[in-house]
Amino acid sequence: MTNVDKSYRIGLEISAGIKPVNFIDWGLNLTISSNKIRNFVEYSTDYVTSEYLSKNLGLVDIAYSLQ
């Protein structure tokens, strides 16, 4: 885990409900989202050669964010 400089979460959520009779209640929910990290660079260490490595992954999803 690491902190990142440039990330965003953008989305839309719509909820609706209807109660046609006293004992029936229907609810609907729609969620659309985009959760990304811009220009992500992964850093690691190769312990065999003691090299410090970096890999530019570009635009990636934020972990544990539903899409």
CHARMM internal coordinates of N, CA and C (Angstrom, degrees):
IC EDIT
DIST 1 N 1 CA 1.4403
DIST 1 CA 1 C 1.5192
ANGL 1 N 1 CA 1 C 109.34
DIST 1 C 2 N 1.3138
ANGL 1 CA 1 C 2 N 114.60
DIHE 1 N 1 CA 1 C 2 N 146.97
DIST 2 N 2 CA 1.4556
ANGL 1 C 2 N 2 CA 120.37
DIHE 1 CA 1 C 2 N 2 CA -179.96
DIST 2 CA 2 C 1.5223
ANGL 2 N 2 CA 2 C 109.62
DIHE 1 C 2 N 2 CA 2 C -157.30
DIST 2 C 3 N 1.2999
ANGL 2 CA 2 C 3 N 116.76
DIHE 2 N 2 CA 2 C 3 N 157.76
DIST 3 N 3 CA 1.4581
ANGL 2 C 3 N 3 CA 121.49
DIHE 2 CA 2 C 3 N 3 CA 172.90
DIST 3 CA 3 C 1.5176
ANGL 3 N 3 CA 3 C 108.66
DIHE 2 C 3 N 3 CA 3 C -82.86
DIST 3 C 4 N 1.3234
ANGL 3 CA 3 C 4 N 116.38
DIHE 3 N 3 CA 3 C 4 N 150.08
DIST 4 N 4 CA 1.4606
ANGL 3 C 4 N 4 CA 121.20
DIHE 3 CA 3 C 4 N 4 CA 179.47
DIST 4 CA 4 C 1.5204
ANGL 4 N 4 CA 4 C 109.56
DIHE 3 C 4 N 4 CA 4 C -126.60
DIST 4 C 5 N 1.3364
ANGL 4 CA 4 C 5 N 115.33
DIHE 4 N 4 CA 4 C 5 N 153.58
DIST 5 N 5 CA 1.4645
ANGL 4 C 5 N 5 CA 120.67
DIHE 4 CA 4 C 5 N 5 CA -179.12
DIST 5 CA 5 C 1.5234
ANGL 5 N 5 CA 5 C 112.80
DIHE 4 C 5 N 5 CA 5 C -78.55
DIST 5 C 6 N 1.3155
ANGL 5 CA 5 C 6 N 117.44
DIHE 5 N 5 CA 5 C 6 N -45.34
DIST 6 N 6 CA 1.4592
ANGL 5 C 6 N 6 CA 120.91
DIHE 5 CA 5 C 6 N 6 CA -171.76
DIST 6 CA 6 C 1.5250
ANGL 6 N 6 CA 6 C 111.04
DIHE 5 C 6 N 6 CA 6 C -123.84
DIST 6 C 7 N 1.3270
ANGL 6 CA 6 C 7 N 115.19
DIHE 6 N 6 CA 6 C 7 N 108.00
DIST 7 N 7 CA 1.4584
ANGL 6 C 7 N 7 CA 120.60
DIHE 6 CA 6 C 7 N 7 CA 175.26
DIST 7 CA 7 C 1.5250
ANGL 7 N 7 CA 7 C 108.11
DIHE 6 C 7 N 7 CA 7 C -143.64
DIST 7 C 8 N 1.3328
ANGL 7 CA 7 C 8 N 115.44
DIHE 7 N 7 CA 7 C 8 N 163.15
DIST 8 N 8 CA 1.4571
ANGL 7 C 8 N 8 CA 118.41
DIHE 7 CA 7 C 8 N 8 CA 177.28
DIST 8 CA 8 C 1.5224
ANGL 8 N 8 CA 8 C 110.64
DIHE 7 C 8 N 8 CA 8 C -150.97
DIST 8 C 9 N 1.3087
ANGL 8 CA 8 C 9 N 113.84
DIHE 8 N 8 CA 8 C 9 N 153.06
DIST 9 N 9 CA 1.4632
ANGL 8 C 9 N 9 CA 122.99
DIHE 8 CA 8 C 9 N 9 CA 172.93
DIST 9 CA 9 C 1.5130
ANGL 9 N 9 CA 9 C 105.85
DIHE 8 C 9 N 9 CA 9 C -130.77
DIST 9 C 10 N 1.3146
ANGL 9 CA 9 C 10 N 116.47
DIHE 9 N 9 CA 9 C 10 N 122.57
DIST 10 N 10 CA 1.4592
ANGL 9 C 10 N 10 CA 120.66
DIHE 9 CA 9 C 10 N 10 CA 179.82
DIST 10 CA 10 C 1.5213
ANGL 10 N 10 CA 10 C 107.31
DIHE 9 C 10 N 10 CA 10 C -137.04
DIST 10 C 11 N 1.3405
ANGL 10 CA 10 C 11 N 116.00
DIHE 10 N 10 CA 10 C 11 N 140.96
DIST 11 N 11 CA 1.4459
ANGL 10 C 11 N 11 CA 117.35
DIHE 10 CA 10 C 11 N 11 CA -178.69
DIST 11 CA 11 C 1.5090
ANGL 11 N 11 CA 11 C 113.93
DIHE 10 C 11 N 11 CA 11 C -168.97
DIST 11 C 12 N 1.3069
ANGL 11 CA 11 C 12 N 113.85
DIHE 11 N 11 CA 11 C 12 N 178.42
DIST 12 N 12 CA 1.4496
ANGL 11 C 12 N 12 CA 122.89
DIHE 11 CA 11 C 12 N 12 CA -179.10
DIST 12 CA 12 C 1.5276
ANGL 12 N 12 CA 12 C 107.47
DIHE 11 C 12 N 12 CA 12 C -139.01
DIST 12 C 13 N 1.3292
ANGL 12 CA 12 C 13 N 116.27
DIHE 12 N 12 CA 12 C 13 N 135.25
DIST 13 N 13 CA 1.4551
ANGL 12 C 13 N 13 CA 120.51
DIHE 12 CA 12 C 13 N 13 CA 177.14
DIST 13 CA 13 C 1.5138
ANGL 13 N 13 CA 13 C 108.50
DIHE 12 C 13 N 13 CA 13 C -131.33
DIST 13 C 14 N 1.3316
ANGL 13 CA 13 C 14 N 115.81
DIHE 13 N 13 CA 13 C 14 N 130.17
DIST 14 N 14 CA 1.4584
ANGL 13 C 14 N 14 CA 122.22
DIHE 13 CA 13 C 14 N 14 CA -179.45
DIST 14 CA 14 C 1.5239
ANGL 14 N 14 CA 14 C 108.12
DIHE 13 C 14 N 14 CA 14 C -125.84
DIST 14 C 15 N 1.3249
ANGL 14 CA 14 C 15 N 116.05
DIHE 14 N 14 CA 14 C 15 N 130.69
DIST 15 N 15 CA 1.4654
ANGL 14 C 15 N 15 CA 121.82
DIHE 14 CA 14 C 15 N 15 CA 177.37
DIST 15 CA 15 C 1.5197
ANGL 15 N 15 CA 15 C 109.32
DIHE 14 C 15 N 15 CA 15 C -124.47
DIST 15 C 16 N 1.3198
ANGL 15 CA 15 C 16 N 115.96
DIHE 15 N 15 CA 15 C 16 N 143.66
DIST 16 N 16 CA 1.4645
ANGL 15 C 16 N 16 CA 121.25
DIHE 15 CA 15 C 16 N 16 CA 177.37
DIST 16 CA 16 C 1.5200
ANGL 16 N 16 CA 16 C 108.57
DIHE 15 C 16 N 16 CA 16 C -147.24
DIST 16 C 17 N 1.3026
ANGL 16 CA 16 C 17 N 115.92
DIHE 16 N 16 CA 16 C 17 N 154.31
DIST 17 N 17 CA 1.4566
ANGL 16 C 17 N 17 CA 120.34
DIHE 16 CA 16 C 17 N 17 CA 178.17
DIST 17 CA 17 C 1.5129
ANGL 17 N 17 CA 17 C 111.19
DIHE 16 C 17 N 17 CA 17 C -148.47
DIST 17 C 18 N 1.3163
ANGL 17 CA 17 C 18 N 114.45
DIHE 17 N 17 CA 17 C 18 N 156.14
DIST 18 N 18 CA 1.4626
ANGL 17 C 18 N 18 CA 120.31
DIHE 17 CA 17 C 18 N 18 CA 177.34
DIST 18 CA 18 C 1.5256
ANGL 18 N 18 CA 18 C 108.21
DIHE 17 C 18 N 18 CA 18 C -145.47
DIST 18 C 19 N 1.3162
ANGL 18 CA 18 C 19 N 115.51
DIHE 18 N 18 CA 18 C 19 N 143.89
DIST 19 N 19 CA 1.4657
ANGL 18 C 19 N 19 CA 121.20
DIHE 18 CA 18 C 19 N 19 CA 177.83
DIST 19 CA 19 C 1.5316
ANGL 19 N 19 CA 19 C 106.97
DIHE 18 C 19 N 19 CA 19 C -129.21
DIST 19 C 20 N 1.3632
ANGL 19 CA 19 C 20 N 116.33
DIHE 19 N 19 CA 19 C 20 N 87.17
DIST 20 N 20 CA 1.4605
ANGL 19 C 20 N 20 CA 119.59
DIHE 19 CA 19 C 20 N 20 CA -174.84
DIST 20 CA 20 C 1.5330
ANGL 20 N 20 CA 20 C 113.67
DIHE 19 C 20 N 20 CA 20 C -66.68
DIST 20 C 21 N 1.3173
ANGL 20 CA 20 C 21 N 116.29
DIHE 20 N 20 CA 20 C 21 N -35.39
DIST 21 N 21 CA 1.4735
ANGL 20 C 21 N 21 CA 121.20
DIHE 20 CA 20 C 21 N 21 CA 174.90
DIST 21 CA 21 C 1.5205
ANGL 21 N 21 CA 21 C 108.25
DIHE 20 C 21 N 21 CA 21 C -136.88
DIST 21 C 22 N 1.2868
ANGL 21 CA 21 C 22 N 117.32
DIHE 21 N 21 CA 21 C 22 N 170.54
DIST 22 N 22 CA 1.4609
ANGL 21 C 22 N 22 CA 122.86
DIHE 21 CA 21 C 22 N 22 CA -172.06
DIST 22 CA 22 C 1.5349
ANGL 22 N 22 CA 22 C 113.75
DIHE 21 C 22 N 22 CA 22 C -60.01
DIST 22 C 23 N 1.3324
ANGL 22 CA 22 C 23 N 118.75
DIHE 22 N 22 CA 22 C 23 N -31.92
DIST 23 N 23 CA 1.4697
ANGL 22 C 23 N 23 CA 120.91
DIHE 22 CA 22 C 23 N 23 CA -174.93
DIST 23 CA 23 C 1.5359
ANGL 23 N 23 CA 23 C 113.77
DIHE 22 C 23 N 23 CA 23 C -103.76
DIST 23 C 24 N 1.3390
ANGL 23 CA 23 C 24 N 119.02
DIHE 23 N 23 CA 23 C 24 N 4.41
DIST 24 N 24 CA 1.4705
ANGL 23 C 24 N 24 CA 122.54
DIHE 23 CA 23 C 24 N 24 CA 176.98
DIST 24 CA 24 C 1.5258
ANGL 24 N 24 CA 24 C 108.96
DIHE 23 C 24 N 24 CA 24 C -120.90
DIST 24 C 25 N 1.3363
ANGL 24 CA 24 C 25 N 114.35
DIHE 24 N 24 CA 24 C 25 N 130.32
DIST 25 N 25 CA 1.4675
ANGL 24 C 25 N 25 CA 120.69
DIHE 24 CA 24 C 25 N 25 CA 179.27
DIST 25 CA 25 C 1.5221
ANGL 25 N 25 CA 25 C 107.97
DIHE 24 C 25 N 25 CA 25 C -136.59
DIST 25 C 26 N 1.3227
ANGL 25 CA 25 C 26 N 117.82
DIHE 25 N 25 CA 25 C 26 N 114.05
DIST 26 N 26 CA 1.4587
ANGL 25 C 26 N 26 CA 122.27
DIHE 25 CA 25 C 26 N 26 CA 179.29
DIST 26 CA 26 C 1.5267
ANGL 26 N 26 CA 26 C 109.68
DIHE 25 C 26 N 26 CA 26 C -104.97
DIST 26 C 27 N 1.3167
ANGL 26 CA 26 C 27 N 115.35
DIHE 26 N 26 CA 26 C 27 N 136.30
DIST 27 N 27 CA 1.4574
ANGL 26 C 27 N 27 CA 120.56
DIHE 26 CA 26 C 27 N 27 CA 176.25
DIST 27 CA 27 C 1.5267
ANGL 27 N 27 CA 27 C 110.41
DIHE 26 C 27 N 27 CA 27 C -128.42
DIST 27 C 28 N 1.3194
ANGL 27 CA 27 C 28 N 115.99
DIHE 27 N 27 CA 27 C 28 N 140.54
DIST 28 N 28 CA 1.4598
ANGL 27 C 28 N 28 CA 122.24
DIHE 27 CA 27 C 28 N 28 CA 179.32
DIST 28 CA 28 C 1.5262
ANGL 28 N 28 CA 28 C 108.77
DIHE 27 C 28 N 28 CA 28 C -125.91
DIST 28 C 29 N 1.3206
ANGL 28 CA 28 C 29 N 115.40
DIHE 28 N 28 CA 28 C 29 N 144.55
DIST 29 N 29 CA 1.4539
ANGL 28 C 29 N 29 CA 120.49
DIHE 28 CA 28 C 29 N 29 CA 178.97
DIST 29 CA 29 C 1.5239
ANGL 29 N 29 CA 29 C 108.51
DIHE 28 C 29 N 29 CA 29 C -143.04
DIST 29 C 30 N 1.3596
ANGL 29 CA 29 C 30 N 116.44
DIHE 29 N 29 CA 29 C 30 N 135.91
DIST 30 N 30 CA 1.4507
ANGL 29 C 30 N 30 CA 122.43
DIHE 29 CA 29 C 30 N 30 CA 177.57
DIST 30 CA 30 C 1.5253
ANGL 30 N 30 CA 30 C 107.64
DIHE 29 C 30 N 30 CA 30 C -131.78
DIST 30 C 31 N 1.3226
ANGL 30 CA 30 C 31 N 116.43
DIHE 30 N 30 CA 30 C 31 N 126.40
DIST 31 N 31 CA 1.4681
ANGL 30 C 31 N 31 CA 121.67
DIHE 30 CA 30 C 31 N 31 CA 178.32
DIST 31 CA 31 C 1.5240
ANGL 31 N 31 CA 31 C 108.83
DIHE 30 C 31 N 31 CA 31 C -127.83
DIST 31 C 32 N 1.3247
ANGL 31 CA 31 C 32 N 115.40
DIHE 31 N 31 CA 31 C 32 N 128.87
DIST 32 N 32 CA 1.4598
ANGL 31 C 32 N 32 CA 122.49
DIHE 31 CA 31 C 32 N 32 CA 176.06
DIST 32 CA 32 C 1.5229
ANGL 32 N 32 CA 32 C 106.62
DIHE 31 C 32 N 32 CA 32 C -126.28
DIST 32 C 33 N 1.3434
ANGL 32 CA 32 C 33 N 117.00
DIHE 32 N 32 CA 32 C 33 N 127.06
DIST 33 N 33 CA 1.4626
ANGL 32 C 33 N 33 CA 118.69
DIHE 32 CA 32 C 33 N 33 CA -178.92
DIST 33 CA 33 C 1.5254
ANGL 33 N 33 CA 33 C 111.62
DIHE 32 C 33 N 33 CA 33 C -146.10
DIST 33 C 34 N 1.3331
ANGL 33 CA 33 C 34 N 114.08
DIHE 33 N 33 CA 33 C 34 N 158.36
DIST 34 N 34 CA 1.4545
ANGL 33 C 34 N 34 CA 122.61
DIHE 33 CA 33 C 34 N 34 CA 174.61
DIST 34 CA 34 C 1.5207
ANGL 34 N 34 CA 34 C 106.95
DIHE 33 C 34 N 34 CA 34 C -132.59
DIST 34 C 35 N 1.3308
ANGL 34 CA 34 C 35 N 117.56
DIHE 34 N 34 CA 34 C 35 N 121.11
DIST 35 N 35 CA 1.4610
ANGL 34 C 35 N 35 CA 123.43
DIHE 34 CA 34 C 35 N 35 CA -175.13
DIST 35 CA 35 C 1.5272
ANGL 35 N 35 CA 35 C 108.15
DIHE 34 C 35 N 35 CA 35 C -127.12
DIST 35 C 36 N 1.3197
ANGL 35 CA 35 C 36 N 116.93
DIHE 35 N 35 CA 35 C 36 N 105.73
DIST 36 N 36 CA 1.4649
ANGL 35 C 36 N 36 CA 121.18
DIHE 35 CA 35 C 36 N 36 CA -170.17
DIST 36 CA 36 C 1.5269
ANGL 36 N 36 CA 36 C 112.23
DIHE 35 C 36 N 36 CA 36 C -132.69
DIST 36 C 37 N 1.3250
ANGL 36 CA 36 C 37 N 115.10
DIHE 36 N 36 CA 36 C 37 N 156.25
DIST 37 N 37 CA 1.4675
ANGL 36 C 37 N 37 CA 124.02
DIHE 36 CA 36 C 37 N 37 CA 170.09
DIST 37 CA 37 C 1.5191
ANGL 37 N 37 CA 37 C 106.05
DIHE 36 C 37 N 37 CA 37 C -113.01
DIST 37 C 38 N 1.3302
ANGL 37 CA 37 C 38 N 116.50
DIHE 37 N 37 CA 37 C 38 N 127.64
DIST 38 N 38 CA 1.4674
ANGL 37 C 38 N 38 CA 120.95
DIHE 37 CA 37 C 38 N 38 CA 179.44
DIST 38 CA 38 C 1.5158
ANGL 38 N 38 CA 38 C 110.27
DIHE 37 C 38 N 38 CA 38 C -90.31
DIST 38 C 39 N 1.3126
ANGL 38 CA 38 C 39 N 116.13
DIHE 38 N 38 CA 38 C 39 N 138.12
DIST 39 N 39 CA 1.4702
ANGL 38 C 39 N 39 CA 123.05
DIHE 38 CA 38 C 39 N 39 CA 173.97
DIST 39 CA 39 C 1.5303
ANGL 39 N 39 CA 39 C 113.04
DIHE 38 C 39 N 39 CA 39 C 52.61
DIST 39 C 40 N 1.3232
ANGL 39 CA 39 C 40 N 117.24
DIHE 39 N 39 CA 39 C 40 N 50.93
DIST 40 N 40 CA 1.4586
ANGL 39 C 40 N 40 CA 121.09
DIHE 39 CA 39 C 40 N 40 CA -178.50
DIST 40 CA 40 C 1.5294
ANGL 40 N 40 CA 40 C 110.92
DIHE 39 C 40 N 40 CA 40 C -77.21
DIST 40 C 41 N 1.3219
ANGL 40 CA 40 C 41 N 116.24
DIHE 40 N 40 CA 40 C 41 N 131.82
DIST 41 N 41 CA 1.4611
ANGL 40 C 41 N 41 CA 122.28
DIHE 40 CA 40 C 41 N 41 CA 176.86
DIST 41 CA 41 C 1.5301
ANGL 41 N 41 CA 41 C 107.68
DIHE 40 C 41 N 41 CA 41 C -117.19
DIST 41 C 42 N 1.3323
ANGL 41 CA 41 C 42 N 115.81
DIHE 41 N 41 CA 41 C 42 N 122.27
DIST 42 N 42 CA 1.4639
ANGL 41 C 42 N 42 CA 122.09
DIHE 41 CA 41 C 42 N 42 CA 179.48
DIST 42 CA 42 C 1.5293
ANGL 42 N 42 CA 42 C 108.78
DIHE 41 C 42 N 42 CA 42 C -91.93
DIST 42 C 43 N 1.3219
ANGL 42 CA 42 C 43 N 116.32
DIHE 42 N 42 CA 42 C 43 N 129.43
DIST 43 N 43 CA 1.4618
ANGL 42 C 43 N 43 CA 121.65
DIHE 42 CA 42 C 43 N 43 CA 178.67
DIST 43 CA 43 C 1.5247
ANGL 43 N 43 CA 43 C 109.38
DIHE 42 C 43 N 43 CA 43 C -112.03
DIST 43 C 44 N 1.3353
ANGL 43 CA 43 C 44 N 116.23
DIHE 43 N 43 CA 43 C 44 N 139.99
DIST 44 N 44 CA 1.4649
ANGL 43 C 44 N 44 CA 121.07
DIHE 43 CA 43 C 44 N 44 CA 178.77
DIST 44 CA 44 C 1.5210
ANGL 44 N 44 CA 44 C 109.41
DIHE 43 C 44 N 44 CA 44 C -151.74
DIST 44 C 45 N 1.3202
ANGL 44 CA 44 C 45 N 114.73
DIHE 44 N 44 CA 44 C 45 N 168.51
DIST 45 N 45 CA 1.4610
ANGL 44 C 45 N 45 CA 121.12
DIHE 44 CA 44 C 45 N 45 CA 178.50
DIST 45 CA 45 C 1.5208
ANGL 45 N 45 CA 45 C 109.20
DIHE 44 C 45 N 45 CA 45 C -121.09
DIST 45 C 46 N 1.3217
ANGL 45 CA 45 C 46 N 116.70
DIHE 45 N 45 CA 45 C 46 N 131.22
DIST 46 N 46 CA 1.4577
ANGL 45 C 46 N 46 CA 122.33
DIHE 45 CA 45 C 46 N 46 CA 172.84
DIST 46 CA 46 C 1.5310
ANGL 46 N 46 CA 46 C 105.99
DIHE 45 C 46 N 46 CA 46 C -89.31
DIST 46 C 47 N 1.3300
ANGL 46 CA 46 C 47 N 116.72
DIHE 46 N 46 CA 46 C 47 N 105.86
DIST 47 N 47 CA 1.4639
ANGL 46 C 47 N 47 CA 120.72
DIHE 46 CA 46 C 47 N 47 CA -174.02
DIST 47 CA 47 C 1.5367
ANGL 47 N 47 CA 47 C 113.33
DIHE 46 C 47 N 47 CA 47 C -73.40
DIST 47 C 48 N 1.3245
ANGL 47 CA 47 C 48 N 117.22
DIHE 47 N 47 CA 47 C 48 N -15.21
DIST 48 N 48 CA 1.4625
ANGL 47 C 48 N 48 CA 120.23
DIHE 47 CA 47 C 48 N 48 CA 177.02
DIST 48 CA 48 C 1.5281
ANGL 48 N 48 CA 48 C 110.14
DIHE 47 C 48 N 48 CA 48 C -75.01
DIST 48 C 49 N 1.3394
ANGL 48 CA 48 C 49 N 115.88
DIHE 48 N 48 CA 48 C 49 N -45.77
DIST 49 N 49 CA 1.4640
ANGL 48 C 49 N 49 CA 120.41
DIHE 48 CA 48 C 49 N 49 CA -177.31
DIST 49 CA 49 C 1.5350
ANGL 49 N 49 CA 49 C 112.74
DIHE 48 C 49 N 49 CA 49 C -101.32
DIST 49 C 50 N 1.3316
ANGL 49 CA 49 C 50 N 117.39
DIHE 49 N 49 CA 49 C 50 N -4.11
DIST 50 N 50 CA 1.4726
ANGL 49 C 50 N 50 CA 123.82
DIHE 49 CA 49 C 50 N 50 CA -176.80
DIST 50 CA 50 C 1.5299
ANGL 50 N 50 CA 50 C 112.22
DIHE 49 C 50 N 50 CA 50 C 60.04
DIST 50 C 51 N 1.3294
ANGL 50 CA 50 C 51 N 117.04
DIHE 50 N 50 CA 50 C 51 N 29.66
DIST 51 N 51 CA 1.4596
ANGL 50 C 51 N 51 CA 121.71
DIHE 50 CA 50 C 51 N 51 CA 177.98
DIST 51 CA 51 C 1.5191
ANGL 51 N 51 CA 51 C 110.38
DIHE 50 C 51 N 51 CA 51 C -90.81
DIST 51 C 52 N 1.3260
ANGL 51 CA 51 C 52 N 115.54
DIHE 51 N 51 CA 51 C 52 N 142.83
DIST 52 N 52 CA 1.4509
ANGL 51 C 52 N 52 CA 122.80
DIHE 51 CA 51 C 52 N 52 CA 174.25
DIST 52 CA 52 C 1.5287
ANGL 52 N 52 CA 52 C 107.02
DIHE 51 C 52 N 52 CA 52 C -95.73
DIST 52 C 53 N 1.3268
ANGL 52 CA 52 C 53 N 118.38
DIHE 52 N 52 CA 52 C 53 N 117.29
DIST 53 N 53 CA 1.4557
ANGL 52 C 53 N 53 CA 123.23
DIHE 52 CA 52 C 53 N 53 CA -172.20
DIST 53 CA 53 C 1.5230
ANGL 53 N 53 CA 53 C 111.27
DIHE 52 C 53 N 53 CA 53 C -109.92
DIST 53 C 54 N 1.3159
ANGL 53 CA 53 C 54 N 116.35
DIHE 53 N 53 CA 53 C 54 N 150.96
DIST 54 N 54 CA 1.4627
ANGL 53 C 54 N 54 CA 121.21
DIHE 53 CA 53 C 54 N 54 CA 172.97
DIST 54 CA 54 C 1.5238
ANGL 54 N 54 CA 54 C 108.81
DIHE 53 C 54 N 54 CA 54 C -136.55
DIST 54 C 55 N 1.3206
ANGL 54 CA 54 C 55 N 115.01
DIHE 54 N 54 CA 54 C 55 N 148.13
DIST 55 N 55 CA 1.4630
ANGL 54 C 55 N 55 CA 120.85
DIHE 54 CA 54 C 55 N 55 CA -178.68
DIST 55 CA 55 C 1.5283
ANGL 55 N 55 CA 55 C 107.47
DIHE 54 C 55 N 55 CA 55 C -140.79
DIST 55 C 56 N 1.3419
ANGL 55 CA 55 C 56 N 117.11
DIHE 55 N 55 CA 55 C 56 N 119.15
DIST 56 N 56 CA 1.4559
ANGL 55 C 56 N 56 CA 121.50
DIHE 55 CA 55 C 56 N 56 CA 179.61
DIST 56 CA 56 C 1.5256
ANGL 56 N 56 CA 56 C 108.91
DIHE 55 C 56 N 56 CA 56 C -81.25
DIST 56 C 57 N 1.3423
ANGL 56 CA 56 C 57 N 117.25
DIHE 56 N 56 CA 56 C 57 N 114.98
DIST 57 N 57 CA 1.4583
ANGL 56 C 57 N 57 CA 122.08
DIHE 56 CA 56 C 57 N 57 CA -178.20
DIST 57 CA 57 C 1.5254
ANGL 57 N 57 CA 57 C 112.35
DIHE 56 C 57 N 57 CA 57 C -97.99
DIST 57 C 58 N 1.3407
ANGL 57 CA 57 C 58 N 117.97
DIHE 57 N 57 CA 57 C 58 N -8.70
DIST 58 N 58 CA 1.4647
ANGL 57 C 58 N 58 CA 121.12
DIHE 57 CA 57 C 58 N 58 CA 177.71
DIST 58 CA 58 C 1.5205
ANGL 58 N 58 CA 58 C 112.44
DIHE 57 C 58 N 58 CA 58 C 72.35
DIST 58 C 59 N 1.3243
ANGL 58 CA 58 C 59 N 116.85
DIHE 58 N 58 CA 58 C 59 N -134.34
DIST 59 N 59 CA 1.4615
ANGL 58 C 59 N 59 CA 123.42
DIHE 58 CA 58 C 59 N 59 CA -178.29
DIST 59 CA 59 C 1.5291
ANGL 59 N 59 CA 59 C 109.46
DIHE 58 C 59 N 59 CA 59 C -84.43
DIST 59 C 60 N 1.3405
ANGL 59 CA 59 C 60 N 117.76
DIHE 59 N 59 CA 59 C 60 N 118.76
DIST 60 N 60 CA 1.4655
ANGL 59 C 60 N 60 CA 121.86
DIHE 59 CA 59 C 60 N 60 CA -178.09
DIST 60 CA 60 C 1.5230
ANGL 60 N 60 CA 60 C 110.27
DIHE 59 C 60 N 60 CA 60 C -131.41
DIST 60 C 61 N 1.3391
ANGL 60 CA 60 C 61 N 115.99
DIHE 60 N 60 CA 60 C 61 N 160.16
DIST 61 N 61 CA 1.4586
ANGL 60 C 61 N 61 CA 121.81
DIHE 60 CA 60 C 61 N 61 CA 176.62
DIST 61 CA 61 C 1.5212
ANGL 61 N 61 CA 61 C 110.50
DIHE 60 C 61 N 61 CA 61 C -73.48
DIST 61 C 62 N 1.3360
ANGL 61 CA 61 C 62 N 116.10
DIHE 61 N 61 CA 61 C 62 N 148.38
DIST 62 N 62 CA 1.4645
ANGL 61 C 62 N 62 CA 120.77
DIHE 61 CA 61 C 62 N 62 CA 173.11
DIST 62 CA 62 C 1.5302
ANGL 62 N 62 CA 62 C 107.06
DIHE 61 C 62 N 62 CA 62 C -78.52
DIST 62 C 63 N 1.3275
ANGL 62 CA 62 C 63 N 116.70
DIHE 62 N 62 CA 62 C 63 N 133.99
DIST 63 N 63 CA 1.4661
ANGL 62 C 63 N 63 CA 121.52
DIHE 62 CA 62 C 63 N 63 CA -178.40
DIST 63 CA 63 C 1.5261
ANGL 63 N 63 CA 63 C 111.16
DIHE 62 C 63 N 63 CA 63 C -60.81
DIST 63 C 64 N 1.3093
ANGL 63 CA 63 C 64 N 116.38
DIHE 63 N 63 CA 63 C 64 N 143.08
DIST 64 N 64 CA 1.4715
ANGL 63 C 64 N 64 CA 124.86
DIHE 63 CA 63 C 64 N 64 CA 177.67
DIST 64 CA 64 C 1.5175
ANGL 64 N 64 CA 64 C 113.23
DIHE 63 C 64 N 64 CA 64 C 61.71
DIST 64 C 65 N 1.3241
ANGL 64 CA 64 C 65 N 118.35
DIHE 64 N 64 CA 64 C 65 N 25.95
DIST 65 N 65 CA 1.4615
ANGL 64 C 65 N 65 CA 122.61
DIHE 64 CA 64 C 65 N 65 CA 174.79
DIST 65 CA 65 C 1.5108
ANGL 65 N 65 CA 65 C 108.37
DIHE 64 C 65 N 65 CA 65 C -109.87
DIST 65 C 66 N 1.3200
ANGL 65 CA 65 C 66 N 116.05
DIHE 65 N 65 CA 65 C 66 N 125.21
DIST 66 N 66 CA 1.4573
ANGL 65 C 66 N 66 CA 120.29
DIHE 65 CA 65 C 66 N 66 CA 179.15
DIST 66 CA 66 C 1.5121
ANGL 66 N 66 CA 66 C 109.98
DIHE 65 C 66 N 66 CA 66 C -75.34
DIST 66 C 67 N 1.3204
ANGL 66 CA 66 C 67 N 115.27
DIHE 66 N 66 CA 66 C 67 N 151.13
DIST 67 N 67 CA 1.4661
ANGL 66 C 67 N 67 CA 119.27
DIHE 66 CA 66 C 67 N 67 CA 178.94
DIST 67 CA 67 C 1.4948
ANGL 67 N 67 CA 67 C 109.86
DIHE 66 C 67 N 67 CA 67 C -119.45
END
COOR INIT
IC SEED 1 N 1 CA 1 C
IC BUILD
